[in-house]
Structure formats: structure tokens, C-alpha cells
């Protein structure tokens, strides 16, 4: 496959934050466009506090109470700047843009630990970084509306940021994700995602890493390879696959409609994907998002908005030297909390109180519905993959 070239340039916003443009053509000069807003210097008050009962860190970020909340379309801070309408993107247009979040949950901060007289509090300054990833300058689009070329540019941006952030001494895990829909808690409607570079390994990643270690000790094999191979052999819940990727509804899915997408050649992070894997990923990911869009009837006046979802990239934790845990397998978890038209899956007493999940939709039925909603391109890809095997 021909190597895909993306043109990367770095600029600064008025308060000192970094902005990175990923362009599909050279010479745009976008990083040189000045941010004309009169912003005060960037600072945060984030703090990490330790929960000894669960052996987990909790981030406190009280400054986020003042973040921008559902502005009207003509005041969206993720649109490109036009005339006197100034936004977080100084350039008048862009392909894909990434910048440091103005209201981050995680960021280097002064030591705000409590006084020694509080014996119950173990705290440390925050660290890491939070970034916003704008997928397109088109405010009214969704990721599923992107061309395969633009989706590939987003993949390149994810891989670039994974490599750079994962190399930082204050980062233990890099998490790219997208929240879509007000039901999820989205505060800006422009098509965008985020990247959290955690200074600790998040609980879910730590749990999977622990399970992988136990599996290796018990069987001598890799847990993720075993799960993918078993799901492919079962076939019942496989919804899409190609030469390099396979997507399936997990046998023990927690969410009403949930898909896991794995590369068939195990890699620890997005930065480790080769050209063929990256190229196919753009297409199969668009297929899955299109299927989620088609799971429920198109909205009419007074009915459901488009399908809300969370798209979560699970990547390997990194050591102090930036080296990823190669026992861990990169994969995507894509899920929606909508269980039926007009009905959401709420995390109630069992899920929120005990972290014990109860699913209302059988994974096999969910897989049938997702397969039926896939575009024709996905069916062709699956047929070609079967012929190649």
C-alpha cells in the first residue's frame, strides 16, 4: 500500500497552548496564523487524590465548571475563525486540528495537596495532558460523514499524538476517544474527540492488563489473541472484518449495542499500526459508525436525536521510558447507551453502585442488528476476507 503522507505543523494559541494541524496538502501556512484573542496565560488547578478502598486515583478539576456549554452554532469554539469571529482554531479552515484543551481534566499543575493535618487525604499535583481533536471544519458533520481520506488523516493524528504523548515522562497511558450526543454529556456539538494522557494507568486498562498476566501464567498464551480467535471461530457475533481487522460484539457485552474492533496482527498502540492496517481501519471504522447511525429510526420531529455513542481506544500502558506493554493489544470499544427508540441504558443501582453489569439486549441479537445496518461496502469487505482465508 502506498504510504499516506500527512503534513503536520505546530502553532501556539494566545494563552500559550499548542495547536497542531494535520493537513492533506502541503503549504497551507495554517500554523502561522496568529490567535488574536486576548486570553490570559493558561493555567489549571487540577489535582489527583487517592482512593485507598479501590486503589485508584481520582482527578479533581473544579475549573471545568466554567467550560463552554452547548453554545449556539454561530459561537462554537471548534469552528475555524472567520473575520471577527474568533475561535480555538485561528486558521480560516482546516482538515484535522488538535489543540490542548482550555479546560483540561489533567494537566501539569502546582502542588495543591492538602495540609498535613488531614490524615484521610493523600494527594499529588496533576500531570499529563488533555487534547481536543477536531475531525473536520464542517460544524454540521459527524465522523460517519467523513471521506475515507479524512478518516485516514484522523488515524494519522491519533497515531502521532499517541507516540508523542506516550514518550512523556509524566504519562502512563494515552486514551483517544469520542463522545457523541448530549445523552453522553457532550458540551460542544462540533464533530470532535479528545485525547487524555493519564499520569497513571486507568482502572479498566489495569484490570485488563492483570487479566492478561493471569492468562499468560495459566496458558502461556496472549489473552487478547485468544479472545479474538475464539470470537472468530464462533462467528455468531462477528459483525465486520477485513484482511487486517475484525469487529465483533463481545460474548459478555455490557452495553445494549457494543462492538470491539481488533487488528488481526496484535500491536500495543495506534502508533504501531502499519500502512495496511491504518488504511483498512479508516474504512472499517466508517462502516461501524454508519451501522450505529442506522440502528434506530431516523429522527423525526419530537423523537430521538442521532445515536449517541462513545468510541474508546484501548491502548497499552507505557513504562517510565515510554516503552509500551507489548502483552496488551490495541483495540476499539464502540458502544451506545441507547437500548431502543426513546429508551436509554441507565447505570443504576447494580452498575453504578456495585460495578456489576446487567445487559438488556442479547449480544447475538445485537450482532444481527448491527450486521443488518452495515453499509454495502462492509459486506463486500467481509466476503473478500472469507475468500482470502
C-alpha positions in Angstrom: 0.0 0.0 0.0 1.2 3.5 -0.8 2.5 5.4 2.2 -0.1 8.1 3.2 1.5 11.5 3.7 0.0 14.0 6.1 1.5 17.4 6.6 1.9 18.4 10.2 2.6 21.9 11.5 2.6 23.3 15.0 1.4 26.7 16.3 0.6 28.5 19.5 -2.7 29.9 20.8 -2.8 33.3 22.6 -2.5 31.8 26.1 0.5 29.6 25.2 -1.3 26.3 24.4 -0.2 24.2 21.5 -2.2 23.7 18.3 -1.3 21.1 15.7 -2.7 21.0 12.2 -2.8 17.7 10.2 -3.2 18.8 6.6 -3.8 16.7 3.5 -1.8 19.1 1.3 1.4 21.0 1.9 2.0 24.7 2.2 -1.3 25.7 3.9 0.5 28.0 6.4 -2.2 27.4 9.0 0.1 27.1 11.9 1.4 30.6 11.2 -2.0 32.2 11.6 -1.9 34.2 14.9 -4.6 33.8 17.6 -6.0 37.3 18.0 -7.9 36.6 21.2 -6.9 38.4 24.4 -6.6 35.3 26.6 -4.9 35.2 30.0 -2.0 32.8 30.4 -3.0 29.2 30.5 -3.2 27.6 34.0 -5.2 24.9 35.7 -6.0 23.8 39.3 -6.2 20.0 38.7 -5.3 17.6 41.5 -5.1 13.9 41.9 -6.5 12.2 45.0 -6.0 8.6 46.0 -8.9 6.3 46.9 -7.4 3.6 49.2 -10.5 1.5 49.2 -10.3 0.9 45.4 -6.6 1.6 45.0 -7.4 4.2 42.3 -6.6 7.8 41.6 -9.4 10.4 41.1 -8.8 13.7 39.3 -10.3 16.9 40.7 -10.7 19.7 38.1 -13.0 22.3 39.6 -12.1 24.8 36.9 -14.0 22.8 34.4 -17.3 24.0 35.9 -16.8 27.1 33.8 -16.2 25.4 30.5 -18.2 26.3 27.4 -21.6 24.5 27.5 -23.7 23.9 24.4 -23.2 27.3 22.7 -25.3 28.3 19.7 -23.9 27.1 16.3 -22.6 30.6 15.4 -20.5 30.7 18.6 -18.9 27.2 18.5 -15.3 27.4 19.6 -14.3 24.5 17.4 -15.2 26.1 14.1 -12.4 27.9 12.2 -12.0 31.6 12.8 -13.8 33.8 10.3 -13.4 37.6 10.2 -14.0 38.9 13.7 -15.5 35.6 14.9 -12.5 34.1 16.7 -12.3 30.6 18.0 -9.9 28.0 19.3 -8.8 27.4 15.7 -7.1 30.6 14.4 -6.9 29.4 10.8 -9.8 30.1 8.5 -10.1 26.4 7.6 -8.5 23.1 8.5 -8.5 19.4 7.7 -7.8 17.9 11.2 -6.7 20.1 14.1 -5.5 19.1 17.6 -5.0 21.5 20.5 -4.5 21.5 24.2 -7.8 21.6 26.0 -8.6 25.0 27.6 -10.4 23.3 30.4 -8.4 20.1 30.9 -9.1 17.4 33.4 -5.4 16.6 33.5 -2.5 19.0 33.2 0.7 19.9 35.0 -0.4 22.0 38.0 1.2 23.5 41.1 1.3 21.3 44.2 -2.1 21.9 45.8 -2.0 19.0 48.2 -4.0 19.4 51.4 -2.3 20.4 54.7 -0.7 17.6 56.8 -3.5 17.8 59.3 -5.9 15.9 57.0 -5.0 12.2 57.6 -7.5 10.9 55.2 -6.2 12.8 52.2 -3.4 11.5 50.0 -3.0 13.9 47.1 -0.5 15.0 44.5 -0.3 17.6 41.8 -2.0 16.7 38.5 0.1 15.9 35.4 -0.5 14.5 31.9 -2.3 16.4 29.2 -5.8 16.7 27.6 -6.2 17.5 23.9 -9.1 18.2 21.6 -9.2 16.5 18.2 -11.3 18.3 15.6 -12.2 15.9 12.8 -13.4 18.4 10.3 -14.1 22.1 10.0 -17.7 21.3 9.0 -19.8 22.0 12.1 -22.8 20.1 10.9 -21.0 16.8 10.1 -20.4 13.6 12.1 -17.5 11.3 11.9 -19.5 8.9 9.8 -19.9 11.7 7.2 -16.1 11.9 6.6 -14.5 10.6 3.5 -12.1 7.6 3.8 -9.3 10.0 3.1 -10.3 12.3 6.0 -10.8 9.4 8.3 -7.3 8.2 7.5 -6.0 11.7 8.4 -7.7 11.3 11.8 -6.0 7.9 12.2 -2.6 9.6 11.5 -3.4 12.3 14.0 -4.3 9.7 16.7 -1.1 7.7 16.0 1.1 10.9 16.1 -0.4 12.0 19.4 -0.1 8.5 20.9 3.6 8.4 20.1 4.4 11.9 21.3 2.3 11.9 24.4 3.4 8.3 25.3 7.0 9.4 25.3 6.4 12.0 28.1 7.8 11.1 31.5 4.6 12.2 33.2 2.3 9.9 31.0 1.4 6.3 31.7 -1.4 5.8 29.3 -2.8 7.6 26.2 -6.5 7.4 25.6 -8.1 8.7 22.3 -11.9 8.8 22.4 -15.0 10.4 21.0 -18.2 11.2 22.9 -21.1 11.8 20.5 -24.6 13.0 21.7 -25.9 15.1 24.5 -27.1 11.9 26.2 -23.4 11.1 26.7 -22.7 14.5 28.2 -21.3 16.3 25.1 -21.0 20.1 25.7 -19.9 21.0 22.1 -21.8 19.8 19.1 -18.9 20.2 16.6 -17.6 16.8 15.4 -14.6 16.2 17.7 -12.9 13.8 20.1 -10.4 14.0 22.9 -7.2 12.5 24.0 -6.4 12.0 27.7 -2.7 11.4 28.5 -3.0 10.0 32.0 -0.2 10.2 34.6 -1.5 6.8 35.9 -2.9 3.6 34.4 -6.7 3.9 34.3 -8.6 1.2 36.2 -10.1 -0.5 33.2 -6.7 -0.8 31.5 -5.1 -2.0 34.7 -7.8 -4.7 35.1 -7.3 -5.9 31.5 -3.5 -6.0 32.0 -3.9 -8.0 35.2 -6.2 -10.5 33.4 -3.7 -10.8 30.5 -0.9 -11.6 33.0 -3.1 -14.3 34.7 -3.9 -15.8 31.3 -0.3 -15.9 30.3 0.7 -17.6 33.5 -2.1 -20.2 33.2 -1.9 -20.9 29.5 1.3 -19.5 28.1 -0.7 -17.6 25.5 -1.8 -14.0 25.0 -5.3 -13.2 26.3 -6.3 -10.8 23.6 -5.2 -13.2 20.8 -7.3 -15.9 22.5 -10.4 -13.8 22.7 -10.2 -12.7 19.1 -9.5 -16.2 17.8 -12.4 -17.6 19.9 -14.9 -15.0 18.6 -13.8 -15.5 15.0 -14.2 -19.3 15.4 -17.7 -18.8 16.9 -18.6 -16.4 14.2 -22.0 -15.7 15.7 -21.1 -12.2 17.0 -18.7 -11.1 14.3 -20.1 -8.1 12.5 -17.4 -6.9 10.2 -14.0 -8.0 9.1 -11.3 -7.4 6.5 -7.8 -8.5 5.7 -6.4 -6.7 8.8 -9.2 -6.1 11.2 -12.2 -7.9 12.8 -15.1 -6.5 14.7 -17.4 -8.4 17.0 -20.0 -8.0 19.7 -18.4 -9.4 22.9 -20.0 -12.5 24.3 -20.4 -10.7 27.6 -21.2 -7.3 26.3 -22.2 -4.8 28.9 -23.9 -2.2 26.7 -27.0 -2.8 24.6 -25.0 -2.3 21.4 -21.3 -2.7 21.8 -18.5 -3.6 19.3 -14.8 -4.5 19.8 -12.5 -3.9 16.9 -9.1 -5.6 16.9 -6.3 -5.7 14.4 -5.5 -9.3 13.4 -1.8 -8.6 13.9 -1.5 -7.6 17.6 0.1 -4.2 18.2 0.2 -2.3 21.5 -0.8 1.2 20.3 -2.1 3.1 17.3 1.4 4.4 16.6 2.5 0.8 15.9 -0.1 0.1 13.1 1.5 -0.4 9.7 0.3 1.3 6.5 -2.0 -1.6 5.5 -3.7 -1.7 9.0 -4.1 2.1 9.0 -5.6 2.2 5.5 -8.2 -0.5 6.2 -9.0 0.9 9.6 -10.3 4.1 8.1 -12.9 2.2 6.0 -14.0 -0.4 8.5 -14.4 2.3 11.3 -16.6 4.4 9.0 -18.7 1.2 8.3 -19.2 0.6 12.0 -20.2 4.2 12.7 -22.6 4.1 9.8 -24.1 0.9 11.3 -24.6 2.6 14.6 -26.3 5.5 12.9 -28.7 3.1 11.3 -29.6 1.1 14.4 -32.6 3.2 15.2 -35.2 5.0 13.0 -34.1 8.3 11.6 -35.2 11.2 13.9 -38.5 12.9 13.2 -39.7 16.0 15.0 -40.1 15.3 18.7 -38.3 11.9 18.6 -34.7 10.7 19.3 -31.7 12.6 18.1 -29.0 10.6 16.2 -27.5 7.6 18.0 -25.3 8.6 20.9 -22.1 6.7 21.3 -18.7 6.5 22.9 -15.7 5.4 20.8 -12.9 4.4 23.1 -9.4 3.3 22.0 -7.8 0.9 24.5 -4.0 1.1 24.2 -1.1 -0.4 26.1 0.2 1.4 29.2 3.7 2.8 28.8 6.6 2.5 31.2 8.8 5.3 32.6 10.9 5.1 29.5 7.9 5.4 27.1 8.0 1.7 26.1 4.5 0.1 25.8 3.5 -3.1 27.4 3.6 -5.5 24.4 1.4 -8.1 26.1 -1.5 -5.6 25.7 -3.4 -5.4 22.5 -4.7 -2.2 20.9 -8.5 -2.3 20.3 -11.5 -0.1 20.0 -14.6 -0.3 22.1 -17.6 1.3 20.4 -20.9 1.4 22.2 -24.2 3.2 22.6 -26.3 3.6 25.8 -29.5 3.7 23.7 -31.2 0.3 24.1 -34.3 1.0 22.0 -36.0 4.0 20.4 -36.7 6.5 23.1 -35.0 4.3 25.8 -31.6 4.7 27.3 -29.5 2.2 29.3 -29.1 3.9 32.7 -26.3 2.9 35.0 -28.5 2.4 38.0 -28.0 0.6 41.3 -26.2 -2.6 40.2 -23.9 -0.9 37.7 -23.2 2.4 39.5 -23.3 1.0 43.0 -21.6 -2.4 42.5 -20.0 -2.2 39.1 -22.0 -5.4 38.3 -23.4 -5.1 34.8 -26.8 -6.2 33.6 -27.5 -6.0 29.8 -31.0 -5.9 28.4 -30.0 -7.0 24.9 -28.6 -10.4 24.0 -25.2 -9.9 22.3 -26.2 -12.3 19.5 -29.3 -10.2 18.7 -27.2 -7.0 18.8 -24.8 -8.5 16.4 -27.6 -9.4 14.0 -28.9 -5.8 14.1 -25.5 -4.3 13.6 -24.7 -6.5 10.6 -28.1 -5.6 9.1 -27.3 -1.9 9.5 -23.8 -2.1 7.9 -23.4 -0.4 4.5 -22.8 -2.5 1.4 -19.0 -1.8 1.5 -18.8 -3.7 4.7 -20.5 -6.8 3.2 -18.1 -6.7 0.3 -15.1 -6.5 2.7 -16.3 -9.4 4.7 -16.8 -11.6 1.6 -13.4 -10.7 0.3 -11.9 -11.6 3.7 -13.5 -15.0 3.7 -12.3 -15.7 0.2 -8.7 -14.8 1.2 -8.8 -17.2 4.2 
